[in-house]
Amino acid sequence: MDEVKVNIFSIVGQEDCTLPEDGDKVYKTIQKILNENKKASLSFLHVNKLTTAFLNNAIGKLYGEFDENKIKESLSVQDLSDSGKVRLKRVTTNAKNYFKNPEQIRASIQEILGEDDGE
C-alpha cells in the first residue's frame, strides 16, 4: 500500500492548528488518500498549537466514514507533542464512542442540557 506524507503545517498555512475549518481541510486530504486505499502519514512538524476542535474535524470525523481497523492500518502520526498525543487520544476515543451510537449520544447531550424536542 502506497504511503502519502501529509504535512499539516503546509495544509493549514500556520503553526496554530486551532480552527475547526482548518481541520476540515486536513480531513478532506486524509479522506481522499484513504479512499484511494493508500496510507496517510501525518506530520505535525512546525505545529505549535493544537486544539481538540481542530483534531475532531481533521481526524475524529474519519470514524464516521471509515472502519476503525482501516484507520488504524492506514493512518500514522509523526512529530506530535506529548500534549498533542493526549488530545488526539481523547478525540479518537470520543469519536469511536460517538459513531458507535450517535443517536444515544445526542439524546444524552440533550438530557444533560435540559433540552426537549420542542414540546
Biopython code that builds the backbone (N, CA, C, O; Angstrom):
import numpy as np
from Bio.PDB.StructureBuilder import StructureBuilder

atoms = [
    (1, "MET", "N", (0.847, -1.184, 0.000)),
    (1, "MET", "CA", (0.000, 0.000, 0.000)),
    (1, "MET", "C", (0.892, 1.246, 0.000)),
    (1, "MET", "O", (1.775, 1.382, 0.847)),
    (2, "ASP", "N", (0.661, 2.137, -0.935)),
    (2, "ASP", "CA", (1.440, 3.377, -1.016)),
    (2, "ASP", "C", (1.159, 4.265, 0.191)),
    (2, "ASP", "O", (0.055, 4.272, 0.736)),
    (3, "GLU", "N", (2.198, 5.023, 0.600)),
    (3, "GLU", "CA", (2.050, 5.941, 1.728)),
    (3, "GLU", "C", (2.245, 7.375, 1.242)),
    (3, "GLU", "O", (3.179, 7.672, 0.496)),
    (4, "VAL", "N", (1.355, 8.249, 1.674)),
    (4, "VAL", "CA", (1.410, 9.662, 1.309)),
    (4, "VAL", "C", (1.713, 10.470, 2.564)),
    (4, "VAL", "O", (1.007, 10.363, 3.567)),
    (5, "LYS", "N", (2.770, 11.283, 2.502)),
    (5, "LYS", "CA", (3.138, 12.153, 3.623)),
    (5, "LYS", "C", (2.233, 13.384, 3.589)),
    (5, "LYS", "O", (2.122, 14.050, 2.560)),
    (6, "VAL", "N", (1.595, 13.680, 4.710)),
    (6, "VAL", "CA", (0.694, 14.823, 4.814)),
    (6, "VAL", "C", (1.303, 15.796, 5.818)),
    (6, "VAL", "O", (1.374, 15.503, 7.011)),
    (7, "ASN", "N", (1.740, 16.955, 5.328)),
    (7, "ASN", "CA", (2.332, 17.978, 6.181)),
    (7, "ASN", "C", (1.218, 18.915, 6.653)),
    (7, "ASN", "O", (0.716, 19.735, 5.884)),
    (8, "ILE", "N", (0.845, 18.785, 7.909)),
    (8, "ILE", "CA", (-0.267, 19.562, 8.470)),
    (8, "ILE", "C", (0.010, 21.056, 8.365)),
    (8, "ILE", "O", (-0.872, 21.832, 7.998)),
    (9, "PHE", "N", (1.240, 21.458, 8.687)),
    (9, "PHE", "CA", (1.619, 22.873, 8.620)),
    (9, "PHE", "C", (1.385, 23.441, 7.217)),
    (9, "PHE", "O", (0.892, 24.561, 7.077)),
    (10, "SER", "N", (1.732, 22.685, 6.195)),
    (10, "SER", "CA", (1.559, 23.144, 4.813)),
    (10, "SER", "C", (0.085, 23.311, 4.451)),
    (10, "SER", "O", (-0.281, 24.253, 3.748)),
    (11, "ILE", "N", (-0.755, 22.403, 4.927)),
    (11, "ILE", "CA", (-2.182, 22.493, 4.611)),
    (11, "ILE", "C", (-2.820, 23.682, 5.317)),
    (11, "ILE", "O", (-3.585, 24.435, 4.713)),
    (12, "VAL", "N", (-2.502, 23.846, 6.593)),
    (12, "VAL", "CA", (-3.114, 24.912, 7.392)),
    (12, "VAL", "C", (-2.488, 26.267, 7.083)),
    (12, "VAL", "O", (-3.174, 27.289, 7.092)),
    (13, "GLY", "N", (-1.187, 26.274, 6.810)),
    (13, "GLY", "CA", (-0.518, 27.516, 6.456)),
    (13, "GLY", "C", (-0.021, 28.326, 7.634)),
    (13, "GLY", "O", (0.413, 29.466, 7.474)),
    (14, "GLN", "N", (-0.085, 27.736, 8.822)),
    (14, "GLN", "CA", (0.424, 28.408, 10.016)),
    (14, "GLN", "C", (0.698, 27.386, 11.102)),
    (14, "GLN", "O", (0.316, 26.222, 10.981)),
    (15, "GLU", "N", (1.365, 27.826, 12.170)),
    (15, "GLU", "CA", (1.737, 26.887, 13.222)),
    (15, "GLU", "C", (0.623, 26.635, 14.233)),
    (15, "GLU", "O", (0.738, 25.741, 15.071)),
    (16, "ASP", "N", (-0.449, 27.416, 14.162)),
    (16, "ASP", "CA", (-1.584, 27.235, 15.064)),
    (16, "ASP", "C", (-2.683, 26.431, 14.379)),
    (16, "ASP", "O", (-3.310, 26.903, 13.430)),
    (17, "CYS", "N", (-2.909, 25.235, 14.858)),
    (17, "CYS", "CA", (-3.976, 24.371, 14.340)),
    (17, "CYS", "C", (-5.090, 24.361, 15.377)),
    (17, "CYS", "O", (-5.210, 23.432, 16.176)),
    (18, "THR", "N", (-5.895, 25.405, 15.347)),
    (18, "THR", "CA", (-6.913, 25.598, 16.361)),
    (18, "THR", "C", (-8.326, 25.651, 15.795)),
    (18, "THR", "O", (-9.289, 25.380, 16.514)),
    (19, "LEU", "N", (-8.462, 25.991, 14.534)),
    (19, "LEU", "CA", (-9.784, 26.212, 13.950)),
    (19, "LEU", "C", (-10.374, 24.945, 13.345)),
    (19, "LEU", "O", (-9.683, 24.214, 12.636)),
    (20, "PRO", "N", (-11.666, 24.680, 13.625)),
    (20, "PRO", "CA", (-12.325, 23.523, 13.012)),
    (20, "PRO", "C", (-12.275, 23.568, 11.480)),
    (20, "PRO", "O", (-12.156, 22.524, 10.839)),
    (21, "GLU", "N", (-12.363, 24.756, 10.893)),
    (21, "GLU", "CA", (-12.328, 24.882, 9.428)),
    (21, "GLU", "C", (-10.994, 24.398, 8.860)),
    (21, "GLU", "O", (-10.952, 23.802, 7.784)),
    (22, "ASP", "N", (-9.908, 24.656, 9.588)),
    (22, "ASP", "CA", (-8.603, 24.149, 9.156)),
    (22, "ASP", "C", (-8.554, 22.632, 9.291)),
    (22, "ASP", "O", (-7.933, 21.952, 8.475)),
    (23, "GLY", "N", (-9.209, 22.105, 10.321)),
    (23, "GLY", "CA", (-9.308, 20.659, 10.476)),
    (23, "GLY", "C", (-10.040, 20.031, 9.301)),
    (23, "GLY", "O", (-9.695, 18.935, 8.860)),
    (24, "ASP", "N", (-11.059, 20.735, 8.793)),
    (24, "ASP", "CA", (-11.797, 20.246, 7.619)),
    (24, "ASP", "C", (-10.888, 20.094, 6.403)),
    (24, "ASP", "O", (-11.034, 19.146, 5.631)),
    (25, "LYS", "N", (-9.961, 21.017, 6.235)),
    (25, "LYS", "CA", (-9.015, 20.939, 5.111)),
    (25, "LYS", "C", (-8.161, 19.669, 5.212)),
    (25, "LYS", "O", (-7.937, 18.968, 4.225)),
    (26, "VAL", "N", (-7.699, 19.400, 6.425)),
    (26, "VAL", "CA", (-6.873, 18.213, 6.653)),
    (26, "VAL", "C", (-7.721, 16.956, 6.442)),
    (26, "VAL", "O", (-7.268, 15.993, 5.823)),
    (27, "TYR", "N", (-8.946, 16.969, 6.958)),
    (27, "TYR", "CA", (-9.858, 15.827, 6.790)),
    (27, "TYR", "C", (-10.037, 15.483, 5.318)),
    (27, "TYR", "O", (-9.949, 14.316, 4.938)),
    (28, "LYS", "N", (-10.286, 16.485, 4.494)),
    (28, "LYS", "CA", (-10.505, 16.238, 3.064)),
    (28, "LYS", "C", (-9.271, 15.599, 2.421)),
    (28, "LYS", "O", (-9.394, 14.736, 1.551)),
    (29, "THR", "N", (-8.101, 16.023, 2.847)),
    (29, "THR", "CA", (-6.862, 15.439, 2.329)),
    (29, "THR", "C", (-6.744, 13.974, 2.737)),
    (29, "THR", "O", (-6.453, 13.114, 1.905)),
    (30, "ILE", "N", (-6.970, 13.695, 4.018)),
    (30, "ILE", "CA", (-6.868, 12.321, 4.518)),
    (30, "ILE", "C", (-7.941, 11.444, 3.871)),
    (30, "ILE", "O", (-7.671, 10.315, 3.461)),
    (31, "GLN", "N", (-9.145, 11.971, 3.788)),
    (31, "GLN", "CA", (-10.268, 11.237, 3.199)),
    (31, "GLN", "C", (-9.936, 10.770, 1.780)),
    (31, "GLN", "O", (-10.184, 9.619, 1.420)),
    (32, "LYS", "N", (-9.379, 11.667, 0.991)),
    (32, "LYS", "CA", (-9.014, 11.353, -0.391)),
    (32, "LYS", "C", (-7.972, 10.228, -0.426)),
    (32, "LYS", "O", (-8.079, 9.302, -1.231)),
    (33, "ILE", "N", (-6.979, 10.313, 0.440)),
    (33, "ILE", "CA", (-5.919, 9.304, 0.494)),
    (33, "ILE", "C", (-6.491, 7.936, 0.869)),
    (33, "ILE", "O", (-6.177, 6.931, 0.231)),
    (34, "LEU", "N", (-7.329, 7.902, 1.902)),
    (34, "LEU", "CA", (-7.904, 6.632, 2.343)),
    (34, "LEU", "C", (-8.850, 6.049, 1.296)),
    (34, "LEU", "O", (-8.903, 4.833, 1.111)),
    (35, "ASN", "N", (-9.593, 6.913, 0.614)),
    (35, "ASN", "CA", (-10.482, 6.436, -0.450)),
    (35, "ASN", "C", (-9.714, 5.838, -1.619)),
    (35, "ASN", "O", (-10.254, 5.024, -2.368)),
    (36, "GLU", "N", (-8.455, 6.240, -1.778)),
    (36, "GLU", "CA", (-7.594, 5.685, -2.827)),
    (36, "GLU", "C", (-6.839, 4.450, -2.324)),
    (36, "GLU", "O", (-5.939, 3.948, -2.998)),
    (37, "ASN", "N", (-7.215, 3.965, -1.129)),
    (37, "ASN", "CA", (-6.579, 2.802, -0.496)),
    (37, "ASN", "C", (-5.075, 2.979, -0.311)),
    (37, "ASN", "O", (-4.291, 2.054, -0.518)),
    (38, "LYS", "N", (-4.699, 4.185, 0.080)),
    (38, "LYS", "CA", (-3.304, 4.474, 0.404)),
    (38, "LYS", "C", (-3.202, 4.771, 1.895)),
    (38, "LYS", "O", (-4.214, 4.964, 2.569)),
    (39, "LYS", "N", (-1.988, 4.806, 2.398)),
    (39, "LYS", "CA", (-1.738, 5.159, 3.793)),
    (39, "LYS", "C", (-1.423, 6.651, 3.881)),
    (39, "LYS", "O", (-0.807, 7.221, 2.980)),
    (40, "ALA", "N", (-1.851, 7.270, 4.973)),
    (40, "ALA", "CA", (-1.549, 8.680, 5.213)),
    (40, "ALA", "C", (-0.635, 8.783, 6.428)),
    (40, "ALA", "O", (-0.967, 8.297, 7.509)),
    (41, "SER", "N", (0.504, 9.412, 6.243)),
    (41, "SER", "CA", (1.445, 9.660, 7.328)),
    (41, "SER", "C", (1.382, 11.150, 7.655)),
    (41, "SER", "O", (1.865, 11.984, 6.889)),
    (42, "LEU", "N", (0.778, 11.475, 8.802)),
    (42, "LEU", "CA", (0.564, 12.876, 9.169)),
    (42, "LEU", "C", (1.754, 13.418, 9.936)),
    (42, "LEU", "O", (2.143, 12.864, 10.964)),
    (43, "SER", "N", (2.332, 14.504, 9.435)),
    (43, "SER", "CA", (3.442, 15.157, 10.117)),
    (43, "SER", "C", (2.951, 16.462, 10.744)),
    (43, "SER", "O", (2.401, 17.329, 10.066)),
    (44, "PHE", "N", (3.165, 16.579, 12.057)),
    (44, "PHE", "CA", (2.800, 17.797, 12.779)),
    (44, "PHE", "C", (4.028, 18.678, 13.026)),
    (44, "PHE", "O", (4.032, 19.497, 13.944)),
    (45, "LEU", "N", (5.058, 18.508, 12.212)),
    (45, "LEU", "CA", (6.266, 19.316, 12.325)),
    (45, "LEU", "C", (5.911, 20.791, 12.143)),
    (45, "LEU", "O", (5.172, 21.138, 11.221)),
    (46, "HIS", "N", (6.424, 21.652, 13.002)),
    (46, "HIS", "CA", (6.208, 23.105, 12.994)),
    (46, "HIS", "C", (4.827, 23.508, 13.491)),
    (46, "HIS", "O", (4.472, 24.684, 13.417)),
    (47, "VAL", "N", (4.038, 22.564, 13.996)),
    (47, "VAL", "CA", (2.743, 22.905, 14.598)),
    (47, "VAL", "C", (2.991, 23.138, 16.081)),
    (47, "VAL", "O", (3.461, 22.248, 16.790)),
    (48, "ASN", "N", (2.667, 24.351, 16.548)),
    (48, "ASN", "CA", (2.920, 24.702, 17.944)),
    (48, "ASN", "C", (1.669, 24.700, 18.812)),
    (48, "ASN", "O", (1.750, 24.477, 20.020)),
    (49, "LYS", "N", (0.523, 24.945, 18.207)),
    (49, "LYS", "CA", (-0.736, 24.964, 18.945)),
    (49, "LYS", "C", (-1.702, 24.005, 18.285)),
    (49, "LYS", "O", (-1.852, 23.997, 17.063)),
    (50, "LEU", "N", (-2.363, 23.186, 19.111)),
    (50, "LEU", "CA", (-3.259, 22.164, 18.585)),
    (50, "LEU", "C", (-4.452, 22.044, 19.516)),
    (50, "LEU", "O", (-4.284, 21.874, 20.724)),
    (51, "THR", "N", (-5.661, 22.131, 18.963)),
    (51, "THR", "CA", (-6.858, 22.020, 19.793)),
    (51, "THR", "C", (-7.657, 20.772, 19.431)),
    (51, "THR", "O", (-7.513, 20.215, 18.343)),
    (52, "THR", "N", (-8.499, 20.350, 20.368)),
    (52, "THR", "CA", (-9.375, 19.217, 20.090)),
    (52, "THR", "C", (-10.399, 19.588, 19.022)),
    (52, "THR", "O", (-10.837, 18.715, 18.272)),
    (53, "ALA", "N", (-10.789, 20.850, 18.933)),
    (53, "ALA", "CA", (-11.734, 21.272, 17.882)),
    (53, "ALA", "C", (-11.134, 20.998, 16.499)),
    (53, "ALA", "O", (-11.821, 20.501, 15.607)),
    (54, "PHE", "N", (-9.868, 21.319, 16.330)),
    (54, "PHE", "CA", (-9.169, 21.054, 15.076)),
    (54, "PHE", "C", (-9.089, 19.541, 14.820)),
    (54, "PHE", "O", (-9.414, 19.068, 13.731)),
    (55, "LEU", "N", (-8.653, 18.796, 15.836)),
    (55, "LEU", "CA", (-8.481, 17.350, 15.696)),
    (55, "LEU", "C", (-9.801, 16.619, 15.456)),
    (55, "LEU", "O", (-9.844, 15.637, 14.715)),
    (56, "ASN", "N", (-10.882, 17.100, 16.087)),
    (56, "ASN", "CA", (-12.195, 16.491, 15.841)),
    (56, "ASN", "C", (-12.530, 16.533, 14.362)),
    (56, "ASN", "O", (-12.970, 15.534, 13.792)),
    (57, "ASN", "N", (-12.327, 17.680, 13.740)),
    (57, "ASN", "CA", (-12.660, 17.827, 12.320)),
    (57, "ASN", "C", (-11.636, 17.154, 11.421)),
    (57, "ASN", "O", (-11.998, 16.615, 10.375)),
    (58, "ALA", "N", (-10.375, 17.173, 11.804)),
    (58, "ALA", "CA", (-9.327, 16.600, 10.963)),
    (58, "ALA", "C", (-9.316, 15.073, 11.019)),
    (58, "ALA", "O", (-9.162, 14.419, 9.988)),
    (59, "ILE", "N", (-9.479, 14.505, 12.207)),
    (59, "ILE", "CA", (-9.308, 13.068, 12.379)),
    (59, "ILE", "C", (-10.555, 12.389, 12.952)),
    (59, "ILE", "O", (-10.929, 11.306, 12.501)),
    (60, "GLY", "N", (-11.186, 12.999, 13.920)),
    (60, "GLY", "CA", (-12.358, 12.387, 14.545)),
    (60, "GLY", "C", (-13.457, 12.046, 13.561)),
    (60, "GLY", "O", (-14.096, 11.000, 13.677)),
    (61, "LYS", "N", (-13.683, 12.919, 12.592)),
    (61, "LYS", "CA", (-14.738, 12.688, 11.596)),
    (61, "LYS", "C", (-14.482, 11.454, 10.735)),
    (61, "LYS", "O", (-15.417, 10.893, 10.163)),
    (62, "LEU", "N", (-13.244, 11.034, 10.642)),
    (62, "LEU", "CA", (-12.916, 9.854, 9.842)),
    (62, "LEU", "C", (-13.653, 8.621, 10.352)),
    (62, "LEU", "O", (-14.003, 7.738, 9.569)),
    (63, "TYR", "N", (-13.892, 8.556, 11.673)),
    (63, "TYR", "CA", (-14.554, 7.393, 12.263)),
    (63, "TYR", "C", (-16.026, 7.303, 11.856)),
    (63, "TYR", "O", (-16.647, 6.254, 12.031)),
    (64, "GLY", "N", (-16.580, 8.361, 11.330)),
    (64, "GLY", "CA", (-17.942, 8.325, 10.831)),
    (64, "GLY", "C", (-18.029, 7.788, 9.411)),
    (64, "GLY", "O", (-19.110, 7.445, 8.932)),
    (65, "GLU", "N", (-16.897, 7.719, 8.748)),
    (65, "GLU", "CA", (-16.872, 7.291, 7.346)),
    (65, "GLU", "C", (-16.115, 5.985, 7.119)),
    (65, "GLU", "O", (-16.462, 5.201, 6.235)),
    (66, "PHE", "N", (-15.082, 5.761, 7.921)),
    (66, "PHE", "CA", (-14.224, 4.602, 7.718)),
    (66, "PHE", "C", (-14.254, 3.681, 8.934)),
    (66, "PHE", "O", (-14.461, 4.124, 10.064)),
    (67, "ASP", "N", (-14.047, 2.417, 8.685)),
    (67, "ASP", "CA", (-13.949, 1.412, 9.728)),
    (67, "ASP", "C", (-12.716, 1.698, 10.593)),
    (67, "ASP", "O", (-11.682, 2.142, 10.095)),
    (68, "GLU", "N", (-12.847, 1.439, 11.883)),
    (68, "GLU", "CA", (-11.744, 1.697, 12.819)),
    (68, "GLU", "C", (-10.468, 0.962, 12.414)),
    (68, "GLU", "O", (-9.376, 1.518, 12.529)),
    (69, "ASN", "N", (-10.587, -0.269, 11.946)),
    (69, "ASN", "CA", (-9.403, -1.033, 11.527)),
    (69, "ASN", "C", (-8.723, -0.398, 10.321)),
    (69, "ASN", "O", (-7.495, -0.370, 10.244)),
    (70, "LYS", "N", (-9.510, 0.109, 9.385)),
    (70, "LYS", "CA", (-8.927, 0.782, 8.219)),
    (70, "LYS", "C", (-8.131, 2.006, 8.666)),
    (70, "LYS", "O", (-7.035, 2.256, 8.164)),
    (71, "ILE", "N", (-8.684, 2.764, 9.605)),
    (71, "ILE", "CA", (-7.992, 3.952, 10.107)),
    (71, "ILE", "C", (-6.691, 3.544, 10.800)),
    (71, "ILE", "O", (-5.646, 4.151, 10.565)),
    (72, "LYS", "N", (-6.753, 2.523, 11.648)),
    (72, "LYS", "CA", (-5.546, 2.043, 12.351)),
    (72, "LYS", "C", (-4.458, 1.625, 11.373)),
    (72, "LYS", "O", (-3.283, 1.937, 11.563)),
    (73, "GLU", "N", (-4.864, 0.914, 10.321)),
    (73, "GLU", "CA", (-3.901, 0.400, 9.352)),
    (73, "GLU", "C", (-3.383, 1.475, 8.399)),
    (73, "GLU", "O", (-2.273, 1.362, 7.880)),
    (74, "SER", "N", (-4.182, 2.514, 8.169)),
    (74, "SER", "CA", (-3.881, 3.469, 7.099)),
    (74, "SER", "C", (-3.405, 4.834, 7.579)),
    (74, "SER", "O", (-3.033, 5.677, 6.763)),
    (75, "LEU", "N", (-3.411, 5.066, 8.884)),
    (75, "LEU", "CA", (-3.082, 6.398, 9.385)),
    (75, "LEU", "C", (-1.967, 6.309, 10.413)),
    (75, "LEU", "O", (-2.051, 5.536, 11.367)),
    (76, "SER", "N", (-0.924, 7.102, 10.215)),
    (76, "SER", "CA", (0.137, 7.194, 11.219)),
    (76, "SER", "C", (0.428, 8.670, 11.474)),
    (76, "SER", "O", (0.138, 9.532, 10.645)),
    (77, "VAL", "N", (1.009, 8.934, 12.644)),
    (77, "VAL", "CA", (1.234, 10.313, 13.078)),
    (77, "VAL", "C", (2.684, 10.467, 13.517)),
    (77, "VAL", "O", (3.206, 9.632, 14.256)),
    (78, "GLN", "N", (3.336, 11.537, 13.061)),
    (78, "GLN", "CA", (4.702, 11.855, 13.450)),
    (78, "GLN", "C", (4.771, 13.298, 13.962)),
    (78, "GLN", "O", (3.907, 14.128, 13.679)),
    (79, "ASP", "N", (5.814, 13.553, 14.711)),
    (79, "ASP", "CA", (6.161, 14.915, 15.144)),
    (79, "ASP", "C", (5.056, 15.565, 15.972)),
    (79, "ASP", "O", (4.845, 16.775, 15.889)),
    (80, "LEU", "N", (4.352, 14.764, 16.769)),
    (80, "LEU", "CA", (3.277, 15.281, 17.600)),
    (80, "LEU", "C", (3.787, 15.401, 19.035)),
    (80, "LEU", "O", (4.385, 14.464, 19.563)),
    (81, "SER", "N", (3.555, 16.537, 19.656)),
    (81, "SER", "CA", (3.994, 16.756, 21.038)),
    (81, "SER", "C", (3.245, 15.818, 21.977)),
    (81, "SER", "O", (2.228, 15.235, 21.601)),
    (82, "ASP", "N", (3.746, 15.676, 23.191)),
    (82, "ASP", "CA", (3.079, 14.824, 24.175)),
    (82, "ASP", "C", (1.661, 15.317, 24.454)),
    (82, "ASP", "O", (0.733, 14.514, 24.544)),
    (83, "SER", "N", (1.490, 16.623, 24.590)),
    (83, "SER", "CA", (0.141, 17.156, 24.836)),
    (83, "SER", "C", (-0.748, 16.936, 23.614)),
    (83, "SER", "O", (-1.951, 16.719, 23.756)),
    (84, "GLY", "N", (-0.171, 16.990, 22.429)),
    (84, "GLY", "CA", (-0.917, 16.707, 21.207)),
    (84, "GLY", "C", (-1.364, 15.254, 21.158)),
    (84, "GLY", "O", (-2.470, 14.959, 20.703)),
    (85, "LYS", "N", (-0.509, 14.341, 21.624)),
    (85, "LYS", "CA", (-0.865, 12.922, 21.669)),
    (85, "LYS", "C", (-2.038, 12.678, 22.616)),
    (85, "LYS", "O", (-2.926, 11.874, 22.329)),
    (86, "VAL", "N", (-2.030, 13.383, 23.750)),
    (86, "VAL", "CA", (-3.130, 13.256, 24.713)),
    (86, "VAL", "C", (-4.428, 13.746, 24.084)),
    (86, "VAL", "O", (-5.465, 13.096, 24.214)),
    (87, "ARG", "N", (-4.378, 14.888, 23.402)),
    (87, "ARG", "CA", (-5.574, 15.426, 22.735)),
    (87, "ARG", "C", (-6.072, 14.484, 21.637)),
    (87, "ARG", "O", (-7.274, 14.251, 21.503)),
    (88, "LEU", "N", (-5.144, 13.951, 20.864)),
    (88, "LEU", "CA", (-5.518, 13.035, 19.783)),
    (88, "LEU", "C", (-6.171, 11.768, 20.342)),
    (88, "LEU", "O", (-7.155, 11.281, 19.784)),
    (89, "LYS", "N", (-5.638, 11.241, 21.420)),
    (89, "LYS", "CA", (-6.211, 10.051, 22.056)),
    (89, "LYS", "C", (-7.639, 10.347, 22.525)),
    (89, "LYS", "O", (-8.541, 9.534, 22.321)),
    (90, "ARG", "N", (-7.842, 11.499, 23.146)),
    (90, "ARG", "CA", (-9.174, 11.885, 23.623)),
    (90, "ARG", "C", (-10.147, 12.013, 22.457)),
    (90, "ARG", "O", (-11.283, 11.544, 22.538)),
    (91, "VAL", "N", (-9.707, 12.642, 21.382)),
    (91, "VAL", "CA", (-10.555, 12.833, 20.209)),
    (91, "VAL", "C", (-10.930, 11.497, 19.577)),
    (91, "VAL", "O", (-12.094, 11.276, 19.243)),
    (92, "THR", "N", (-9.958, 10.609, 19.412)),
    (92, "THR", "CA", (-10.260, 9.333, 18.759)),
    (92, "THR", "C", (-11.168, 8.461, 19.635)),
    (92, "THR", "O", (-12.068, 7.799, 19.118)),
    (93, "THR", "N", (-10.944, 8.454, 20.937)),
    (93, "THR", "CA", (-11.807, 7.694, 21.847)),
    (93, "THR", "C", (-13.241, 8.214, 21.777)),
    (93, "THR", "O", (-14.185, 7.434, 21.655)),
    (94, "ASN", "N", (-13.398, 9.528, 21.855)),
    (94, "ASN", "CA", (-14.734, 10.119, 21.794)),
    (94, "ASN", "C", (-15.401, 9.872, 20.443)),
    (94, "ASN", "O", (-16.600, 9.603, 20.384)),
    (95, "ALA", "N", (-14.642, 9.961, 19.372)),
    (95, "ALA", "CA", (-15.203, 9.743, 18.032)),
    (95, "ALA", "C", (-15.681, 8.304, 17.877)),
    (95, "ALA", "O", (-16.765, 8.063, 17.345)),
    (96, "LYS", "N", (-14.880, 7.349, 18.339)),
    (96, "LYS", "CA", (-15.278, 5.944, 18.248)),
    (96, "LYS", "C", (-16.579, 5.710, 19.011)),
    (96, "LYS", "O", (-17.489, 5.050, 18.510)),
    (97, "ASN", "N", (-16.663, 6.252, 20.221)),
    (97, "ASN", "CA", (-17.878, 6.100, 21.027)),
    (97, "ASN", "C", (-19.071, 6.768, 20.371)),
    (97, "ASN", "O", (-20.162, 6.200, 20.329)),
    (98, "TYR", "N", (-18.867, 7.961, 19.863)),
    (98, "TYR", "CA", (-19.961, 8.702, 19.233)),
    (98, "TYR", "C", (-20.498, 7.962, 18.010)),
    (98, "TYR", "O", (-21.708, 7.770, 17.886)),
    (99, "PHE", "N", (-19.627, 7.553, 17.125)),
    (99, "PHE", "CA", (-20.080, 6.941, 15.874)),
    (99, "PHE", "C", (-20.616, 5.524, 16.049)),
    (99, "PHE", "O", (-21.240, 4.987, 15.134)),
    (100, "LYS", "N", (-20.380, 4.908, 17.214)),
    (100, "LYS", "CA", (-20.999, 3.614, 17.501)),
    (100, "LYS", "C", (-22.499, 3.783, 17.716)),
    (100, "LYS", "O", (-23.289, 2.917, 17.341)),
    (101, "ASN", "N", (-22.888, 4.911, 18.326)),
    (101, "ASN", "CA", (-24.300, 5.136, 18.619)),
    (101, "ASN", "C", (-24.591, 6.636, 18.720)),
    (101, "ASN", "O", (-24.814, 7.147, 19.817)),
    (102, "PRO", "N", (-24.590, 7.343, 17.587)),
    (102, "PRO", "CA", (-24.747, 8.803, 17.620)),
    (102, "PRO", "C", (-26.079, 9.269, 18.202)),
    (102, "PRO", "O", (-26.130, 10.303, 18.868)),
    (103, "GLU", "N", (-27.150, 8.527, 17.961)),
    (103, "GLU", "CA", (-28.459, 8.947, 18.482)),
    (103, "GLU", "C", (-28.483, 8.928, 20.007)),
    (103, "GLU", "O", (-29.039, 9.829, 20.636)),
    (104, "GLN", "N", (-27.886, 7.916, 20.588)),
    (104, "GLN", "CA", (-27.844, 7.824, 22.047)),
    (104, "GLN", "C", (-27.012, 8.963, 22.629)),
    (104, "GLN", "O", (-27.383, 9.542, 23.650)),
    (105, "ILE", "N", (-25.907, 9.284, 21.998)),
    (105, "ILE", "CA", (-25.060, 10.378, 22.478)),
    (105, "ILE", "C", (-25.815, 11.701, 22.386)),
    (105, "ILE", "O", (-25.801, 12.489, 23.332)),
    (106, "ARG", "N", (-26.479, 11.953, 21.247)),
    (106, "ARG", "CA", (-27.250, 13.196, 21.087)),
    (106, "ARG", "C", (-28.345, 13.304, 22.142)),
    (106, "ARG", "O", (-28.558, 14.371, 22.718)),
    (107, "ALA", "N", (-29.040, 12.191, 22.394)),
    (107, "ALA", "CA", (-30.099, 12.191, 23.401)),
    (107, "ALA", "C", (-29.533, 12.492, 24.783)),
    (107, "ALA", "O", (-30.141, 13.234, 25.556)),
    (108, "SER", "N", (-28.374, 11.921, 25.098)),
    (108, "SER", "CA", (-27.735, 12.181, 26.393)),
    (108, "SER", "C", (-27.349, 13.642, 26.531)),
    (108, "SER", "O", (-27.521, 14.238, 27.594)),
    (109, "ILE", "N", (-26.830, 14.216, 25.462)),
    (109, "ILE", "CA", (-26.437, 15.631, 25.492)),
    (109, "ILE", "C", (-27.667, 16.504, 25.705)),
    (109, "ILE", "O", (-27.637, 17.434, 26.511)),
    (110, "GLN", "N", (-28.746, 16.212, 24.988)),
    (110, "GLN", "CA", (-29.976, 16.985, 25.148)),
    (110, "GLN", "C", (-30.500, 16.880, 26.574)),
    (110, "GLN", "O", (-30.957, 17.868, 27.149)),
    (111, "GLU", "N", (-30.432, 15.681, 27.142)),
    (111, "GLU", "CA", (-30.897, 15.474, 28.516)),
    (111, "GLU", "C", (-30.035, 16.280, 29.488)),
    (111, "GLU", "O", (-30.561, 16.936, 30.387)),
    (112, "ILE", "N", (-28.743, 16.234, 29.313)),
    (112, "ILE", "CA", (-27.829, 16.972, 30.184)),
    (112, "ILE", "C", (-28.076, 18.471, 30.102)),
    (112, "ILE", "O", (-28.042, 19.174, 31.112)),
    (113, "LEU", "N", (-28.323, 18.951, 28.888)),
    (113, "LEU", "CA", (-28.548, 20.385, 28.686)),
    (113, "LEU", "C", (-29.978, 20.804, 29.021)),
    (113, "LEU", "O", (-30.300, 21.992, 29.008)),
    (114, "GLY", "N", (-30.829, 19.829, 29.321)),
    (114, "GLY", "CA", (-32.205, 20.149, 29.690)),
    (114, "GLY", "C", (-33.052, 20.556, 28.503)),
    (114, "GLY", "O", (-34.058, 21.248, 28.663)),
    (115, "GLU", "N", (-32.656, 20.133, 27.320)),
    (115, "GLU", "CA", (-33.410, 20.472, 26.116)),
    (115, "GLU", "C", (-34.442, 19.396, 25.850)),
    (115, "GLU", "O", (-34.244, 18.222, 26.162)),
    (116, "ASP", "N", (-35.544, 19.824, 25.269)),
    (116, "ASP", "CA", (-36.516, 18.829, 24.830)),
    (116, "ASP", "C", (-36.693, 18.976, 23.325)),
    (116, "ASP", "O", (-36.008, 19.777, 22.690)),
    (117, "ASP", "N", (-37.587, 18.226, 22.774)),
    (117, "ASP", "CA", (-37.794, 18.262, 21.325)),
    (117, "ASP", "C", (-38.842, 19.270, 20.912)),
    (117, "ASP", "O", (-39.578, 19.033, 19.954)),
    (118, "GLY", "N", (-38.930, 20.392, 21.611)),
    (118, "GLY", "CA", (-39.851, 21.451, 21.232)),
    (118, "GLY", "C", (-41.245, 21.266, 21.784)),
    (118, "GLY", "O", (-42.190, 21.888, 21.300)),
    (119, "GLU", "N", (-41.390, 20.417, 22.797)),
    (119, "GLU", "CA", (-42.703, 20.164, 23.368)),
    (119, "GLU", "C", (-43.126, 21.283, 24.290)),
    (119, "GLU", "O", (-44.215, 21.233, 24.861)),
]
sb = StructureBuilder()
sb.init_structure("model")
sb.init_model(0)
sb.init_chain("A")
sb.init_seg("    ")
for serial, (resi, resn, name, xyz) in enumerate(atoms, 1):
    if name == "N":
        sb.init_residue(resn, " ", resi, " ")
    sb.init_atom(name, np.array(xyz, "f"), 0.0, 1.0, " ", f" {name:<3s}", serial, name[0])
structure = sb.get_structure()
